[in-house]
Amino acid sequence: MNPNDVLITGIGLVSSLGEGVDAHWRALTADRPEAVTDDQRFAPYVIHPLPTIDWGLQIPKRGDQRQMETWQRLGTYAAGLALDDAAIKSDETLCATMDMVVAAGGGERDEAVDSLILEASTARNDRDVLLNEKLTTDLRPTLFLAQLSNLLAGNISIVHKVTGSSRTFMGEEGAGVSAVETAAARVRSGQSSHMLVGAAFQTEHHDMLLGYELAGYLHRGPWKPVWQRQGSEGGGVITGSGAAFLVLESRAHAEKRGRKPYAQLGPVFSERARRRKESLVDVIAGLVARSGLPQDRQELAISGASGAHAATAAEKSAFDAAPNVALRGLSGVVGHLKEAQFPFAVALAALAVHNRAGYPPFDADVEKGFAGDLDSVLATSVGYHQFEGVVRVLAAD
């Protein structure tokens, strides 16, 4: 054991399945875990919606709630759950010295203003002038500021008083991988003793779905498990709203305050394959090999596969060549969570290690049963467009 081992001591989760570690553990260890979906609001696209949330439980001031967009409230809420879970939120000294890494995208657009601009542009040719007029008369400066990605970290600092160093990464799934990788590296090197790391994604907004659909990535029609969307209409991705935050501590720091961890985080391995020139199957297999996948026993793997046809087929092929791996497709039960995909997979891996129990198949027609040892669980994220990441989550003792 090393005093700078990276331990997971707090987890905050929100998804269509509910909020908190207990709700997710109950939902995902049921005999047949069931996805919660909405196929009406954004038809022909299916989404995994947020549950009803009492924001005041983690964001007490109404003024703070009002100035945040939903994705910021969601991230701030999940961060509060993680801090509570780690018994840190009520300790002002620990919060003041806590470092933070957040993965975040851009904010939500004002759809009403977008519609006004498009409508006006059909009757005018001076569109440059039109845009300037709308920017100065219809677009609220506060809304524009709220779209800045680092506002999530700012709101966490304001609401939860986490005021150590702060970093924000952008870049979809890659941002989530880099956030966890960076936070863990800082703890492992002794630069930080305790870190808050995570992300949030709110899909219930037309412009969030538009970003996927412009490149043809969204699945169309009825919901299907993540491994069974090949050949279906559309691009295979079904999105979800959710957030995942982790508290990472050095072993020495956690032991000093008597905190029992969920699990230990191994090194994070990441790549950015040139998918048109390289074999993505080989890249994923290489990452898994570098993670130290055991060859003498079965291993559970929480896969962040998005459902995007090419990337998901490549991940499935890579793991089909490793018959000792039992995959669990995270996106099939909570949807694709973009920046939060990798932190969420790591959180579910940590819960399995902590409880010494695996998850039943999320897709009984495709996924294998698991009866192996729970000394470690693999967590993956293969971006729907780019970036790949893998980490083994280990028993802490």
N, C-alpha and C positions, 0 to 999 in steps of 0.2 A: 504494500500500500504506500502511496505517495501523498504527502500533505497537499499537493496541488492537483490531485485527482479531481475531475470535474463531476460534481454530484448534482442531480436534479432534486431540489428540495421543495419546489412548489409548482403547481400546474393550474392554469386557468383556461377553461374550455367553454366555448359557446358554439352551438350549431343547431341545425333543425331538430336534433335529438334532445335538446335541452341545454342546461347550463351546469357547469361544475363536473368534477371528476366522478362523483357517485352516479349522477344521471347518465353519463356516457358509459360507465362501466356496466350499469344495469342494462342499458339498451343494447350494447354490443356483445354482451355475453348471454343474451336470451337464446333459446334454442334455435330460433330463426330470426336474426336481426332484420328489422324492417326499416326501409327508408321512408322518410317523410317528404312528400313532394307536392308541388303545385303545378298543374298543367293547364291552368286557365288564364292567369293574369298576363302571361307573356307568350301565349300560344302563337306558333306551333312549338315553342321551346318550353321544356320542363325545367323547373328550378327546385332547389331544396331551400325553403324559406326559414327565416329566423323564427324562434318561438316567441311567445309573449314575454317581454322583459320589463321588470320594474327597474328602470335606470337609476332611480334614487337610492337603491341599495348600495351602489358603488360610486355614484356621482351625486352626492347629496344636494348640491346647489343647483337650483333650477336655471340660474343664469349660465352656469357652466354647460348644462345640457343644451340650452337653446343655441349657444354659439357654435356647437359642434354639428357636423353632418353625421348621418347615421353610422358611417364606417368608423368615424372617430369615437363616437359613443361606444360602439361595439368593442373597439380595441381597448379603450380606457376601462371599460367594464371588465373585460377578460383579464387585463393587467391587474386590476384590483382583486379579482378572484385568486390569481396566482400569488399575490403578495399576502393575502389572507391565509391561503393554504400553507405558505411557508412561515407563517407567524412573524412576518416582518412589517406589515402595514402599520401597526400601532407603535412601532419602535422608530421614533424620529431620527435617532442617530444612525440606525441601519439604513433607513431610506435616504438620508442626506449623503451617505457615502456610497450609495449603490450606483453602479454604472448601468447603461441601458443601450441596447441595440434593437432597432425596429425596422421591419421590412414594410414598405408602404407604397401604394400606387398614387395616382392623382386623385383629386376629389371628384364629387358628383357635379355634373353640369346642371345649369338651370334650364330645364327642358322648355319652360314657358318662353324664356327669352330666345332660345334657339328656334322655336316655332315661329315667333314673331319675325325674326330675321329672315327665315326662309320664305315666309309668306310675303314680306315686303320686297324681297329680291325678285319676285316674279313680276313685279310691276315697275321696277327701276333698273336702269343700266349702270348707274354710278354706284356700284356696290362698295367700293372703297369708302366713299363718303357715307353710305348707309351704315357700314360697320362701325365707323367712328361715332356716328350719331347714337347708335344703340349702346355702344360701350360707355358713353358718357351719360346716357339718360336711363337705361334699363338695367344695366348690370351693377349690382351692389358691390362696392369695394370690399365689404366684409366677406361676401360670398367668394370673391376672387382670392382673398387671403386664405380662406378656409380650405382652398383646394391644394395648398402647399403640402407636400408629403410629410415634411417634418413637423407639421402641426399635431400629428398623433403623439409623437414623443413629447411635444410641448404640453399637450393636455394631460398626459400621464404625469408629467412633472408638476403641473399646477394642482391637479386633483389629489394625487397620491404622495406628493412631496419627494419624488425620486429625483434627486438633484445632483447626482454625480455626473460623469461624462455621458454624452449622448451622441449616438450615430444613427443615421437613417439610410437604408439602402433601397434603391429602386431597381426594378427589373423582373417583375413577375415571380415565378417559382425560384429563379436564380437569386432573387433578393432574400427570400426566406432561407435558402441554403447558406448564403453568405453571412446572413445575420447570425445563425446558430454557429457556423464555423468560426466567425470572428469572436463571438462571445466566449465560446469554449476555449479558443486559443489564448485569449486574454487571461482567463482563470488559470489555465494550464501553465502559462509562463510566469504567473505570479504578479501580473500587472493589475489584476482585479481580484478581489476576494469574493465578491458576490455581484451577480449580474441579473438584469431583467431582459429577456429577449422574446420577441414574438411578432405577430402580425394579425391583421384583420382584413376581411374582404366582405363587402356588401354587394351582392349581385342584383338586388331587387330595384333596379334602376335601368331604364332603357339604354343609356349610354354605356353602361358596364357590359351589357350583352352585345351591343353594337361592336365593341372592340374585338370580340371573338368572331362575330359573324362576318365582318368585312373580309376576313381571310378564310371564311368557310369552315370554321372549327366547330360550330354548335350542332349538336344532335337535334334532329327534328322528329316529332312524333312521340309515341308513348315511351315512358321510361323503360330502360333496360339496364341490367347490371353492367358494370364498367368493362368486363371482359367479353361481353356479348354484343357489342355495338358495331363490329366490323360488318360492312356490307349494308348497314342501315342508312337511311337518308340523312344527309348532313355529315358533319365532321367528327362526331363522336363525343364531344364535351358536353356534359350537363353540369351546370354551375351551382354553387351553394353559397349561402351567407354564413359566415362563421369567423371565429378568432381563436388563436392559441397563443398563450404566453407561458414561459418557463422561467423559474428562478434557478439559476445555476450558482453553485458555491464551491469553493475549494473544500477539500475534505477537512483541512485544519480549521477553516472558518465554521463549517457546519458542526464539527465536533465540539468546538469551543462553546457554542451556544446550545449544545445538546439537541441538535436537530437531526432526526432520522431521515435519510434520503429515500426517495423512490427508487433511484437507480443511478448508475454511473454512466457518463457519456464518453464513448470512445472518440478517436479522431474522426473528423468529418472529411470525407474525400469528395471532391467535386471536379467536374469537367465541363467544357463547353465544346462539344463535338461539332465538327463541320459536317453536318448531317448529309449534305449532298455529295461529300467526298469520302467520308469515313463510314464504316459499318457501326451503326448505333448499337447493334447487338453486342459487338465486340467491346465497345466503350463501356457499356453497362456491366458486362461480364468482368472487365478489368477492374472497375470500381468495386464490385462485390468481392473480387479476389483480394484487393488491397485492404478491404475492411477486416479480413481475417475470418471469413466464413468457415465454420468448422466443417470438416469433411466426414467425421465419424458419427455424426448424429443429425437428427432433423432440426431444422431452424425455422422459426416463425418469422415472417417478413411482413411488415406493414407497408404496403406499396402506395405511394402517392400518384400512381398512374392516372393521367387526366381523362382517358377515354379517347383522346385524339388518335385517329386510326394508326398512323405510321409509328408514332412514339410508343403507343400502348402495345402494338404488335411486337415491336422490338424488345420491350421489357419482358413481355410474356415469353418470347423466344429465348431470351437470355436465361430466364429462370427455369424454363422447361429443360434446359441443358444441365440444370443443377437439381436433380430429382430429390435431394434432401431438404428442399425449401418448400414450405407451405405458405403461399401468398394469401394476403387479405387485402382486397382492393378498397382502400379508404374512400375513394370518390363515389363508389357505388352506394354508400350509406349516408354521406354528408354532402356530396357534390364536390366539384373542383373549387378549391378555395384560394387559388392563385398564390399570393405571397404567403398565406398562412398554411399552405399545403405541407411543407416540410416540418415546421414546428408542430403541426397537428399530428403528423405521423410519428414524430419523436415522442410526443406526449402519450400516444396510445401504446407505443412500444414500452415506455417506462411503466405504465400502469400494468401491463402484462407481466413484466419482470417483478414488479413490486408485489403483485398478487399471486405470483407463481402459478399463473393460469393463462392458457391461451384463449384466443377468440374462436368461436365456431366459424365455419365458412360463412362469409358474407354473400357468396354466390355458390350455393350447394351443387350446382351443375358443373362448375368449373374448378373451384378451389378444393384442395386436398384437406382432409382432416389432419389434426395435429395432436400428437401424443408424446411429444419430445420433452426435453429438459428446458426449463425457462431460465437458464443462467444468462442468456442473451437473446435479444430480438433485433432483427435488422429493420431499419427504416429507410425508405427510398423516396426520391422525388425526381421523376424524369419529365422535364418541362414539355408542355404541349407543342412548343415551338423551338425552344432551346434551353440549355443548361440541365445538368444532371448532378445529383448528389446522393450519397449513401453514408450511413453511420450505423455502427453497432451500439446498442444500448445494453449495458451490462449490469449484472447484480452488483450492488455496492459493497457487499461484505465478502 
